[in-house]
Every structure is written in C-alpha cells, then in structure tokens.
Amino acid sequence: MSGNAYDAGRLNLPFTGICSFGKYPIVLPDQPIDADVCILGAPFDAGAQWRAGARFGPRGVREASTLFSFGHAGAYDHEDDVVYLDGARIVDLGDADIVHTDTLRSHDNIAAGVRRILDAGALPVVIGGDHSVNIPCIEAFEDDCARHGPIHVVQIDAHLDFVDVRHGVTRGHGNPMRRAAEKPWVGGLTQLGIRNVSSTAREGYDDARARGSDILSVRQVRALGIEATLARIPAGARVYLTIDIDGFDPSIAPGTGTPSHGGFLYYEGLELLAGVAQRCEVVGVDLVEVAPDYDRTGSTSILAAQLLLNLLGRVLHARG
C-alpha cells in the first residue's frame, strides 16, 4: 500500500461505522437540532392486525440507506441535470422510545419527537413501524398548524386505512386516515394506490369521500397519468406525505406485513413524490410498514431508503 493511501481521510464505506440514516450525523436527545431534515425512527408494530415485524423497519431502512452514503457530496441526476442533496443538513435523532404493549405511551413518545423537530424548524421524516405511527405524527402538527395553517395529507398505500373503531381498537394500522380526517388542522386527504380486497368496508369508503377524501387506485392513477393525478392535489398546499411500502407492488416490495398485488412500480412512486415536492410545500413525511424479515434480499428496505433520499433531495431542491 502506498504511503499516501490515507491522505484523503477515511473511506467510511457503507459497511463500517455507526448505522445512522445515510450515515448522516446523529443528534442525541440532550443536543440542540440545527438541520433542515430530521430522521426519527418509530419502531412500533403493535397496531398490526396480521403479520408483525415492522418494528424492525427503522433499523432495516437505516442499514439499507448506507448504500447511498458515499461522500455526502450530493447525487447527480442526469435526467434532471440536478445535483440533489448537495450540502443537505440531515441528521438522525435515533428512535422514539417504545413501551411494549402500551400504545398510548409509545404514540405519545413518537409525537413528542415530531414536535421537537417542528419546534426546531426542521422537516420531520419518521420511519415506522406500522401505519398506526402516523396517528401521533399528525397529532404532533396541531401547534404547527395553528401557526402556519392546515395540512393536506397525501397517502400512498394499498389500503384505505379509514376504519373508525374495530373490536374497540381506534389506534391500529387500519385507523390512521380516519383519525387524520377528524383533525381540524387536516384540510383534506388524497389517497393513492388503494386497491383490491381492502381492510375497510364500503361504509369506510363512503365516509372517507363524505369527509372530502379523493381516492384513486393504481389503475385509476395510470389511466389519468401522473400529471393529471398531481393536479387533483391542491397546488401550493402544505402537504404531509404518508408512504406505506405496500403501496408498491410485492414484486419490488415483498417485505411488508400486508402485501397486495397490483401496486405501484418504482418510477411511478418517485414521479408522484417528486411532483408533490415540486407543486406543494412538503412539511412532514412518514414511511411505514417495512418488515425486513419477510424479504431476505433486503430489496424492500433498499426501495424505502432510495425513495426517501430521492424525495428529500427533491424537497430540498424545491426549497432552493
């Protein structure tokens, strides 16, 4: 090995070091936040009705994200002719504290983490966990919306998640969009990818539409086209994005608790997310339902990490 082999510093390869999201800096609970984007893990899956395992989603997505961690010098996209994430101030806050079997305390801890991020003026990006973690995320926006105005929720998902109460459960992974619609600071919902046999009865669809929700299946999005679909979302709205990985087809996202065939493919999802980032003000993000143990190849976690990094690049680029 030559004498100058280490002159450029450590290589910091993806498989070395502490596994933070994208190998971005870690901020501890007692440290101040000075960042544009904060990653928060929400490893809670007690809201799942069938296969558990999404509690390992944050760990899996973080590990997969190291694949894209080379250099932190930005990522050049030759199709857009843009260098994304150049100089991006992204930090990883670690995970919200989860109390096993205690949904309310776990959700309260997630909400506290999101409020901490909002109070610091940063964009919260929460990695679940099952989709119930969206409930405390939306609840955490109450004060922020009192200051800055309501949010519009855009959901990518196979399932409507508009159950009110089932067997006494109101905060499971089938409830989040109903809980969101009840909040006075949520101005509307756009639900994309909803398809096939659903966990929500017809009354749930009727209820969602009566409350102003715009529901499109994958086939309806394809028939309309990406641009026409995006045009249905209020231009310039403050948008909260909630991305259930089962919104994507199991051929590219098998690692999830409730897979549903006929989902979006990668570029369809990316174009939808990029379009929202360009047309609206993205104020919050969660990505949920990655369950790594059902995908030994790791491709689902890689998909999740790649989507988040591409989305963050476009959000920050749109902010200038």
DRENKOL-772965 format. One record per atom (N, C-alpha, C): x, y, z; residue in one letter. Coordinates in steps of 0.02 Angstrom, whole numbers, plus 50000, padded with zeros to 5 digits. Example, Ala and Ser with C-alpha at 12.3 -4.5 7.8 and 13.67 -1.06 7.14 Angstrom:
BEGIN
506604971650390A/506154977550390A/506604983550390A/506424988850354S/506844994750357S/506455000250394S/
end
This chain:
BEGIN
500434994150000M/500005000050000M/500455006250000M/500285011149958S/500705016949951S/500675021350012S/501175025650020G/501215029850079G/500655034950085G/500335036750028N/499815041850030N/499115038850027N/499055032450044A/498405029050037A/497885032050082A/498065035150138Y/497585037850185Y/497545045450183Y/497865048550134D/497895055850131D/497195058950126D/496745055550093A/496085058350082A/495615057150140A/495865054150194G/495445052750251G/495135045850246G/494715044250294R/494395037650295R/493915036850237R/493875030750211L/493405029350157L/492685029250183L/492595027250246N/491925027150276N/491435023150233N/491635017150215L/491215013050172L/490555011250206L/490035009550167P/489375008350196P/489355003150252P/489794998250249F/489764992850298F/490194994150360F/490445000350367T/490835002150426T/490465007450467T/490655008150529G/490405013650570G/489705012550596G/489435017850628I/488765017750656I/488255018550601I/487725014550605C/487235014150551C/486675019350561C/486835025650552S/486315030750551S/486015031250481S/485465034750474F/485155035350408F/485635039050361F/485805035750306G/486265038650257G/486945040250286G/487085037750346K/487705039350383K/487765046850395K/487185050050400Y/487175057150420Y/487285057650495Y/487465063650519P/487625064450590P/487045062450637P/487235060250696I/486745058450748I/486685064250797I/486065065750815V/485925070750866V/485585067350925V/485885067950983L/485635064651043L/485065068751075L/484665065651119P/484095069151148P/484265075651184P/484865076151213D/485045082151250D/485425087251208D/485465086151143Q/485825090651099Q/485335094851058Q/485525101051042P/485085105251001P/485065102850929P/484525104350894I/484435102450824I/484585108550780I/485045107750734D/485195112850684D/485235109250617D/484665108450585A/484635104350525A/484025106350484A/484025104250421D/483445105150378D/482965099250383D/483245093250395V/482855087050396V/483075082950456V/482595080150492C/482745075750548C/482405068950538C/482795063750544I/482535056950539I/482365054550609I/481775051650617L/481565048750681L/481285041850669L/481565036850703G/481295030050698G/480705029250745G/480215025350722A/479625023850763A/479505016250760A/479915012450795P/479895005050789P/479325001850829P/478715003550809F/478115001150844F/477684997350794F/477494991050811D/477064987250766D/476494983650803D/476334986050863A/475784982950900A/475104984650870A/475084988950820G/474454990550787G/474294986050729G/474744981350713A/474644976950656A/474124971550671A/473704970050622Q/473174965150630Q/473384958150607Q/473914957650569W/474114951050543W/474844949950558W/475294950950510R/475994949350520R/476354955250553R/476674953950610A/477084958950642A/477774959150609A/478214963350634G/478894963750608G/479104970650585G/478624975250578A/478794982050556A/479174985850609A/479204983150671R/479604986450722R/480344986550702R/480544982050658F/481234981950634F/481334986150571F/480804989550550G/480844993750490G/481364999250495G/481365003250549P/481865008650552P/482575006050548P/482715000550581R/483394997750579R/483564995350508R/483084992050476G/483204989550409G/483304995050358G/482885000250362V/482945005750315V/483595009650326V/483775010550389R/484415013850402R/484995009950372R/484995003450384E/485544999350356E/485564999850281E/484984999350249A/484964999750176A/485185006650152A/485035011850190S/485205018650168S/485955019750164S/486345015750199T/487075016650195T/487345015150126T/486955011450086L/487155010150017L/487235016649978L/486865021849999F/486855028149962F/487235033650000F/487705031550042S/488025036350087S/488705038850064S/488905037250004F/489575038949982F/489685046449979F/490075049050025G/490345055750019G/489915061450043G/489255060750043H/488815066350060H/488945072450016H/489185071349956A/489335076949911A/488785078049860A/488205075349874G/487645076049828G/487595070249780G/487045069949747A/486905064549699A/486675067749634A/487075066849581Y/486905069849517Y/486405065549480Y/485855068449460D/485345065049420D/485385067749348D/485635063549302H/485755066049235H/485105067349197H/484555064049218E/483915065449185E/483655072449202E/483735074349265D/483515081049286D/484065086249279D/484675084049269D/485265088449268D/485295092549332D/485215089149388V/485215092449453V/485645088149500V/486035091449542V/486385088149596V/485945088649659V/485645083149679Y/485215083049737Y/485635081649800Y/485385084149856L/485665082949923L/486365085849932L/486565090349888D/487215093549896D/487175098449954D/487555097250006G/487545101550064G/486935100750108G/486555095350097A/485955094250137A/486115093350211A/485755096950253R/485855096450325R/485345091550353R/485535085250353I/485105079850377I/485415076750438I/485005075550489V/485255072350550V/484785066650569V/485055061950608D/484665056250631D/484595056850707D/483965057150730L/483835057850802L/483765051150838L/483875045650802G/483765039150833G/483025037550836G/482815033450883D/482125030950886D/481745033950945D/481105034950934A/480655036450990A/480645030451037A/480575031751101D/480555026351150D/479895022651145D/479925016151135I/479325012051127I/479235007851191I/478635008151218V/478455004251277V/478034998351254V/478304992351257H/477954986651229H/477284985651263H/476774984251224T/476064983251243T/475704989751261T/476044995451262D/475725001651282D/475705006351222D/475145006151186T/475075010151125T/475085017551140T/474715019751190L/474655026851204L/475325029951223L/475695026651267R/476345029451288R/476835029451229R/476825024151190S/477265023851132S/477095029351082S/476455030151068H/476235035351022H/476395042351050H/476315043351115D/476495049751145D/477235051251135D/477655046251141N/478375047251132N/478545048951060N/478195045851013I/478295047450942I/478085054650929I/477505056550955A/477265063450946A/477755068550975A/478025066951033A/478505071551065A/479115072451020A/479345067050989G/479915067550943G/479775071950883G/479165071250855V/478985075250797V/478915082650817V/478615083950876R/478555090950898R/479245094050909R/479715090150934R/480395092750944R/480695094950877R/480575090950825I/480835092650759I/480495098850732I/479835099250738L/479475105050712L/479675111350749L/479775110850815D/479975116750853D/480665119250832D/481075114750805A/481745116650781A/481725119350710A/481135119450679G/481065121950612G/481305117250558G/481345110750574A/481585105850526A/481005101550500A/481135097850447L/480645093350417L/480685086550452L/480135084350484P/480145077750515P/480035072150464P/480465067150467V/480405061250424V/480415055250471V/479845051950478V/479765046550526V/479765039950489V/480175035250513I/480195028550483I/479875023750532I/479315020550509G/478975015650551G/479255008750541G/479015004250581G/478395004350617G/477795003150572G/477245000950604D/476625000050566D/476305006950555D/475755006950516H/475465013250494H/475125017050551H/475025013850608S/474735017450664S/475185023050687S/475835022850672V/476285028150695V/476125034750661V/475745034550606N/475525040850575N/475065044750621N/474685041250665I/474205044750708I/474555049850753I/475065047850792P/475415052950833P/475785058150791P/476015056150732C/476355061150689C/475885066850670C/475275065050649I/474785070150631I/474575074150693I/474505070750749E/474315074350810E/474845079450830E/475475077950816A/476015082450835A/476005088950796A/475625089250741F/475595095250699F/475095100450724F/474735099150778E/474215103750799E/474475110850809E/475005111750848D/475265118450861D/475585121450799D/475935117350760D/476245119750699D/475725122450651D/475155118850646C/474625121050600C/474275127250627C/474245128050693A/473965134150721A/474375140250701A/475035139150692R/475475144650671R/475495145650596R/475475140150558H/475625140550487H/475045138450440H/474505135950468G/473945133950426G/473885126450420G/473315124050393P/473165116850392P/473625113050345P/473605106450352I/473985102050308I/473505097850267I/473735095850209H/473385091050166H/473785084550167H/473455079050182V/473805072650187V/473765069050119V/474345067250093V/474385063050033V/474655056250054V/474265051150040Q/474415044250060Q/474555039949999Q/475095036150001I/475225030849952I/475165024349989I/474705019949967D/474525014150008D/474105009349967D/474125003049986A/473664998149957A/472974998449991A/472955000950052H/472365000550094H/472125007550114H/471475008250121L/471175014750137L/471335017050207L/471385012350254D/471555013950324D/471075019050354D/470425018150340F/469925022950362F/469425019750411F/469655014750447V/469225011550497V/469145016150557V/468525016850581D/468405020950640D/468575016950703D/468175011850718V/468295007550775V/468175000350753V/468644995950770R/468554988850756R/468774984950818R/468294981250848H/468434977550909H/468724982050964H/468484988150965G/468714992951015G/469364996450999G/469684994550944V/470334997450925V/470225003850885V/470535009250906T/470485015650870T/471155018250847T/471705014950868R/472375017450851R/472805011750823R/472495007450782G/472865002250747G/473075004550678G/473385000050639H/473625002150574H/473075002650521H/472455000950540G/471895002050495G/471525008550508G/471735012350558N/471375018450580N/471675025150560N/472305025550537P/472625032150536P/472295037450492P/472035035550434M/471745040750391M/471075043250418M/470705038750453R/470095041050487R/470275045950543R/470785044250582R/470985048650636R/471225055450608R/471585055150551A/471825061450520A/471235065750497A/470745062550466A/470175066250439A/469775069750494A/469825067350555E/469455070350611E/469795076650638E/470425077750619K/470795083350647K/470615089850611K/470455095150649P/470275101450616P/470855104550578P/471475102550594W/472045105350558W/472235101350495W/471835096150479V/471935092550416V/471395094850368V/471615098050314G/471135101150267G/470875096450214G/471175090550206G/470945085850155G/471425080150148G/471205074950112L/471615068950101L/471595067050027L/472165065050001T/472215061949935T/472515055049946T/472145049749928Q/472345042949943Q/472465039149877Q/473095037349865L/473305034749801L/473555027549807L/473335023249762G/473565016349760G/473085011449791G/472515013749817I/472045009549854I/471745004449806I/471734998049827R/471554992949777R/471314986449809R/470974982549767N/470804975549779N/470424974549844N/470474968549871V/470144966949935V/470454971449988V/470014975050024S/470264980150070S/470084978550141S/470464981550187S/470314980750258S/469754985450280S/469504989550234T/468974994350250T/468334992450213T/467774992350248A/467134990750217A/466894996550174A/466364995250135R/466115000450090R/465925006850129R/465665005850190E/465475011750229E/466075016250242E/466665013050248G/467265017050259G/467425021350199G/467345018650139Y/467445022550078Y/466945028150074Y/466315026650089D/465795031850087D/465955037350138D/466175035350197D/466355040050249D/466945044350227D/467455041250197A/468045044950175A/467865050150122A/467465048050074R/467265052850021R/466835058450050R/466395056750097A/465965061850128A/466385066950166A/466965064850190R/467405069450227R/467905072850180R/467815072050115G/468215075750066G/468815072050040G/468875065550053S/469455061850029S/469395060349955S/469955060949919D/470005059249849D/470365052549844D/470035047249820I/470295040449822I/470405038049750I/471025035849736L/471185033249670L/471565026749678L/471385021849637S/471765015549635S/472375016349591S/472795011249590V/473375011349545V/473155011849473V/472655007849455R/472415007949385R/472115014749367R/471775017949414Q/471495024549400Q/472045029749392Q/472565029249433V/473135033849425V/473465032849357V/473545026549337R/473855025249272R/473425027849215R/472765027149221A/472305029549168A/472325037149164A/472355040449221L/472385047749222L/473065050349199L/473585046849220G/474265049249210G/474505053049271G/475165053549278I/475455056649338I/475265063949343I/475315067649288E/475175074849290E/474455076249311E/473985072649282A/473275073749298A/473135071649370A/473475066549394T/473385064449464T/473645069849510T/474225072549496L/474515077849538L/474075084049538L/473735085349482A/473315091349477A/472715091049524A/472555085149549R/471995084449596R/472185086449667R/472835087049680I/473085089149746I/473115096749746I/472855100049797P/472845107449798P/473545110349788P/473615114449736A/474275117449721A/474485121949779A/475115121349797G/475395125649850G/475205123549920G/474835118049927A/474625115849994A/475225113750037A/475145114450102R/475615111550150R/475435104150155R/475865099950127V/475715092750119V/476105088650169V/475755084050201Y/476065078750241Y/476015072350199Y/476585069150186L/476615063050146L/476655057050191L/476195052250183T/476245045950219T/476285040350169T/476845036650171I/477005031650120I/477015024850152I/476525020750136D/476515013750158D/476865009750103D/477375005950122I/477765002450071I/477344997450033I/476764995250062D/476334990550025D/475944994149970D/476025000749964G/475765004149905G/476125002049842G/476734999349851F/477134996849795F/476994989449785F/477104987149725D/476954980149709D/477414975449747D/477154969749770P/477574964949806P/478164962249766P/478144963049700S/478714960849659S/479334965049674S/479244971149699I/479814975249718I/479814976849793I/479264975249828A/479224976649900A/478874970949936A/479194965049937P/478884959449972P/478924959850047P/479374963950074G/479504964050146G/479024968550183G/478404966350187T/477894970250222T/477364965550250T/476994967850300G/476524963450334G/475904961850295G/475674966450252T/475044965350215T/475154966950141T/475534962750105P/475664964050034P/475034963449992P/474994967449940S/474414967349895S/474644968249824S/474504963349782H/474744963549712H/474384969049674H/474724971349621G/474454976649579G/474664983649601G/475224984149638G/475434990549664G/475854994649616G/476055000549640F/476475004949600F/477165001749589F/477485003649534L/478175002149523L/478605008149543L/479255007149543Y/479695012149573Y/479605019049542Y/479655019549476Y/479645026149445Y/478965029549451Y/478425025649453E/477775028749465E/477765032149533E/478005028649584G/478025031549650G/478475037549654G/479065037049623L/479545042549625L/479255048749590L/478925047749532E/478655053449496E/478085056749534E/477685052749569L/477165055649611L/477475059849667L/477965056949702L/478285060549757L/478655066749733L/479015066149678A/479375071949651A/478885077449630A/478315075449602G/477815080349582G/477515084049641G/477385080449695V/477125083649755V/477645088549783V/478275086449784A/478805090849809A/478875097249769A/478745096749704Q/478815102549660Q/478215107249665Q/477615104449673R/476995108349670R/476755110749738R/476975107449791C/476715108849858C/477295109949906C/477125111949968E/477615112650021E/477575106450065E/478065102050059V/478075095950099V/478305097750169V/477875096550219V/478025098550288V/478145092650335V/478015086550311G/478115080650352G/478075074450310G/478425069250331V/478445062950295V/478465057150344V/478085051950330D/478225045550363D/478225040050310D/478645035050322L/478675029150279L/478615023150326L/478115018950312V/477935013750361V/477865006850330V/477795001950374E/477624995050358E/478174991050324E/478804993450326V/479354989350304V/479494984050358V/479454977750339A/479584972250386A/480144967950356A/480764969350373P/481334966350339P/481344958750340P/481074955650392D/481134948350398D/480754944650343D/480304947950308Y/479934944650253Y/480284945550186Y/480864948550186D/481234949750124D/481974948750138D/482204942650128R/482904941050142R/483394944450094R/483144946850037T/483594950249990T/483734957450011T/483314960250055G/483404967150077G/483144972250027G/482824970049973S/482624974749920S/482084979549944S/481654977449990T/481124981850014T/481424987650054T/481904986050097S/482234991350136S/482624996050090S/482934993250039I/483304997449991I/482825002049954I/482254999349933L/481745003449900L/481535009149945L/481395007650008A/481185012850055A/481715018250064A/482345016150072A/482885020950081A/482985025150019A/482955021949961Q/483065025549898Q/482505030649887Q/481885028649901L/481325033249894L/481405039349940L/481585038050003L/481655043550050L/482205048350029L/482775045750010L/483325050149990L/483165054049927L/482845050749879N/482645054349818N/482115059649834N/481635057949877L/481135062749897L/481445068749933L/481895067449981L/482205072850018L/482615077349972L/482955074349924G/483325078349877G/482875083149839G/482305080749819R/481845084949780R/481485090149824R/481335088349886V/481035093149931V/481525098949944V/482145097249960L/482635102549974L/482795106549912L/482815103349854H/482935107049792H/482375111949778H/481745109849790A/481175114149778A/481175120149825A/481465119249885R/481515124849932R/482065129749913R/482505127549866G/483035131949843G/483615132449891G/
end
